[in-house]
Amino acid sequence: MLAVAVNYTDFKNPLQKLRQKTAIEVLDANKPDDCRLVAFSFPDEDVSGLPTAVLTHRTLTRDSSELIGNNRRLPYISQILDKASIYCDRYFGFVNSDILLTKEFFNVFDTEYDAYIFYRTEIAEVTTSQFLKGDIQPIYGGDSHEGCDAFFFNKGFWLSNRTKFNRNLIVGETEWDTFYRYMIAANTDHYYVGRDLYHVYHDAKWDTKSKGAQNNAKIWEEFYDSVGKHIKVKEP
């Protein structure tokens, strides 16, 4: 059983809401029979936009806006992954809720790795039906995005190494994915790297001065200075 976790967001922007809806519809349509979809959110968040096929758990307790005064209510990635690991018997992972997955994406789990690092290709606006028919239009330069939008783990590897992944990295802020790439490479040579994700391109402005961004940057910089600078990470 493979578990795919998302952090569903009750977007107020209608375009963001539509892109997330499309991505989750595509995920639901393309997942294999042995895949379980799980969404985690805070107890008072509205998750009524999720399909019934998605197991919904409003059980997140660590809120960065409360814990460090972040300007956005964002969860900690370690809590999502810990909870997601309960719902699988072999592999599990997290994917950003606006990422589009093909049927072929799931084939990478046919070869056993300790961990999986996924990059994305930027594409033009797309509907659910267009994507499912393969009507996908990559944009020029869309295969060079440097960030990662999904990480998956062998359950045994995660349970043996989970405490090495800093518990205070906030998802949705800068550098948490950089830390995860390097920490995976620091603990196993047997990991997969691929550009298997799709994402509808839109302008994105990172707030590097938020308390959440500063929190993640500090964790990453301290790790890089002590260990990370000696690690070579595979490229997609």
C-alpha positions as CSV (number, residue, x, y, z in Angstrom):
1,M,0.0,0.0,0.0
2,L,1.3,3.4,-1.1
3,A,0.1,6.5,0.8
4,V,0.1,10.0,-0.8
5,A,-0.4,12.9,1.6
6,V,-1.3,16.4,0.8
7,N,-1.8,19.5,2.9
8,Y,-5.1,20.8,1.5
9,T,-5.5,24.6,1.6
10,D,-8.8,26.5,1.7
11,F,-7.6,29.1,-0.8
12,K,-9.5,32.3,-1.1
13,N,-8.0,33.1,-4.5
14,P,-10.4,31.4,-7.0
15,L,-7.6,30.6,-9.4
16,Q,-5.5,28.9,-6.7
17,K,-8.5,27.0,-5.6
18,L,-9.2,25.8,-9.1
19,R,-5.6,24.7,-9.7
20,Q,-5.6,22.7,-6.4
21,K,-9.0,21.2,-7.3
22,T,-7.7,20.1,-10.7
23,A,-4.5,18.6,-9.2
24,I,-6.5,16.5,-6.7
25,E,-9.0,15.3,-9.3
26,V,-6.1,14.2,-11.5
27,L,-4.4,12.5,-8.5
28,D,-7.6,10.7,-7.7
29,A,-8.1,9.6,-11.3
30,N,-4.5,8.4,-11.9
31,K,-3.7,6.7,-8.7
32,P,-3.3,2.9,-8.7
33,D,-5.7,0.6,-6.8
34,D,-3.1,0.1,-4.0
35,C,-2.7,3.8,-3.4
36,R,-4.3,5.6,-0.4
37,L,-4.9,9.4,-0.6
38,V,-4.7,11.3,2.7
39,A,-5.2,15.0,3.4
40,F,-4.0,16.6,6.6
41,S,-5.1,20.0,7.9
42,F,-5.8,21.9,11.1
43,P,-8.9,21.0,13.0
44,D,-10.9,24.1,12.1
45,E,-10.0,24.3,8.4
46,D,-12.6,23.9,5.8
47,V,-11.9,20.7,3.7
48,S,-15.3,20.4,2.1
49,G,-13.7,20.8,-1.4
50,L,-11.9,17.4,-1.2
51,P,-13.2,14.4,-3.1
52,T,-14.8,11.6,-1.0
53,A,-12.0,9.3,-2.1
54,V,-9.5,11.3,0.0
55,L,-9.1,10.3,3.6
56,T,-9.4,13.6,5.5
57,H,-7.8,14.1,8.9
58,R,-7.9,17.5,10.6
59,T,-5.3,16.4,13.1
60,L,-2.4,18.8,12.6
61,T,-1.5,20.5,15.9
62,R,1.8,22.4,15.2
63,D,0.8,25.8,13.7
64,S,3.8,28.0,12.8
65,S,1.7,31.2,13.2
66,E,1.1,30.3,16.9
67,L,4.5,28.7,17.6
68,I,6.8,31.3,16.1
69,G,4.5,34.1,15.0
70,N,4.7,33.3,11.3
71,N,2.6,35.5,9.0
72,R,0.9,32.4,7.4
73,R,-0.8,29.5,9.1
74,L,1.5,26.7,7.9
75,P,2.2,23.3,9.3
76,Y,5.5,21.5,9.9
77,I,6.4,18.9,7.2
78,S,7.7,16.3,9.8
79,Q,4.3,16.1,11.4
80,I,2.6,15.5,8.0
81,L,5.1,12.7,7.1
82,D,4.9,11.1,10.5
83,K,1.1,10.9,10.2
84,A,1.3,9.7,6.6
85,S,3.6,6.9,7.4
86,I,0.8,5.3,9.4
87,Y,-1.3,4.8,6.3
88,C,1.1,2.7,4.2
89,D,2.8,-0.7,4.5
90,R,5.8,0.1,2.3
91,Y,6.0,3.6,0.7
92,F,4.5,7.0,1.6
93,G,5.2,10.6,0.8
94,F,4.0,14.2,0.6
95,V,3.2,16.2,-2.5
96,N,2.2,19.8,-2.8
97,S,-1.6,20.0,-3.4
98,D,-1.3,21.8,-6.7
99,I,1.0,19.3,-8.3
100,L,-0.3,17.2,-11.2
101,L,0.7,13.5,-11.4
102,T,0.5,11.2,-14.4
103,K,-0.3,7.4,-14.2
104,E,3.4,6.9,-15.1
105,F,4.5,8.7,-11.9
106,F,3.6,5.7,-9.8
107,N,5.8,3.3,-11.8
108,V,8.9,4.6,-10.1
109,F,7.9,2.7,-7.0
110,D,8.3,-0.6,-8.8
111,T,12.1,-0.3,-8.1
112,E,12.9,-0.2,-4.4
113,Y,14.7,2.9,-3.1
114,D,15.0,4.3,0.4
115,A,13.8,7.7,-0.7
116,Y,12.5,9.5,-3.7
117,I,13.1,13.2,-4.6
118,F,10.8,14.7,-7.2
119,Y,11.2,17.9,-9.2
120,R,8.6,19.5,-11.5
121,T,8.0,20.7,-15.1
122,E,6.1,23.9,-15.5
123,I,3.1,23.7,-17.9
124,A,0.4,26.0,-19.3
125,E,-3.0,26.2,-17.7
126,V,-4.8,22.9,-18.0
127,T,-8.2,21.3,-17.1
128,T,-8.6,17.9,-15.5
129,S,-9.9,16.4,-18.7
130,Q,-7.1,17.9,-20.8
131,F,-4.4,16.6,-18.4
132,L,-5.9,13.1,-18.3
133,K,-5.9,13.0,-22.1
134,G,-2.2,13.9,-22.2
135,D,-2.9,17.4,-23.6
136,I,0.0,19.0,-21.6
137,Q,1.9,22.0,-22.9
138,P,5.3,22.5,-21.1
139,I,6.4,26.1,-21.1
140,Y,9.8,27.2,-22.4
141,G,12.4,26.7,-19.6
142,G,9.8,24.8,-17.5
143,D,12.1,21.9,-17.0
144,S,14.7,23.8,-15.0
145,H,12.8,24.6,-11.8
146,E,15.1,24.1,-8.9
147,G,12.7,23.3,-6.1
148,C,11.2,20.0,-5.1
149,D,7.4,19.4,-4.6
150,A,7.3,15.8,-3.5
151,F,9.3,13.5,-1.3
152,F,8.6,9.8,-0.7
153,F,10.1,7.3,1.6
154,N,10.4,3.6,2.2
155,K,8.6,3.3,5.6
156,G,11.4,1.4,7.2
157,F,14.0,4.0,6.2
158,W,11.8,6.9,7.5
159,L,11.2,5.2,10.8
160,S,14.9,4.6,11.3
161,N,16.0,8.1,10.2
162,R,13.0,10.4,11.0
163,T,14.7,12.2,13.9
164,K,17.5,13.3,11.6
165,F,15.1,15.4,9.6
166,N,14.7,18.6,11.6
167,R,11.3,18.7,13.2
168,N,10.9,22.4,12.9
169,L,10.9,22.9,9.1
170,I,7.8,24.6,7.9
171,V,6.2,23.4,4.7
172,G,5.4,26.2,2.2
173,E,8.4,28.3,3.2
174,T,11.8,28.4,1.5
175,E,14.6,25.8,2.0
176,W,12.7,22.9,3.7
177,D,13.0,20.9,0.4
178,T,16.7,21.8,0.2
179,F,17.3,20.4,3.6
180,Y,15.4,17.2,2.8
181,R,17.4,16.6,-0.4
182,Y,20.7,16.9,1.4
183,M,19.6,14.9,4.4
184,I,18.4,12.1,2.2
185,A,21.8,12.1,0.4
186,A,23.6,12.1,3.7
187,N,21.9,8.9,4.9
188,T,21.6,6.7,1.8
189,D,23.1,6.3,-1.7
190,H,20.0,4.4,-2.7
191,Y,17.6,7.1,-3.6
192,Y,15.7,8.2,-6.7
193,V,15.8,11.7,-8.3
194,G,13.5,12.6,-11.2
195,R,11.5,15.4,-12.8
196,D,8.3,13.5,-12.8
197,L,5.8,16.2,-11.6
198,Y,3.8,18.8,-13.5
199,H,2.7,22.2,-12.2
200,V,0.7,25.0,-13.8
201,Y,3.1,27.9,-14.1
202,H,2.3,31.1,-12.2
203,D,4.2,34.0,-10.8
204,A,5.5,33.2,-7.3
205,K,7.0,35.7,-4.9
206,W,8.8,34.2,-2.0
207,D,8.6,36.2,1.3
208,T,12.1,35.5,2.5
209,K,11.7,37.9,5.4
210,S,8.8,36.1,7.1
211,K,9.5,34.4,10.4
212,G,8.8,31.0,8.8
213,A,11.3,31.6,6.0
214,Q,13.9,32.9,8.4
215,N,13.2,29.8,10.6
216,N,13.8,27.4,7.7
217,A,16.8,29.3,6.3
218,K,18.5,29.2,9.7
219,I,18.0,25.5,10.0
220,W,19.3,24.9,6.5
221,E,22.3,27.2,6.9
222,E,23.4,25.6,10.2
223,F,23.1,22.1,8.6
224,Y,25.0,23.2,5.5
225,D,27.8,24.8,7.4
226,S,28.3,21.7,9.6
227,V,27.5,18.8,7.2
228,G,25.7,19.8,4.0
229,K,28.7,21.4,2.3
230,H,30.4,17.9,2.2
231,I,27.4,16.2,0.6
232,K,26.9,15.8,-3.2
233,V,23.2,15.4,-4.2
234,K,22.1,13.8,-7.4
235,E,20.5,16.0,-10.0
236,P,17.4,15.0,-12.0
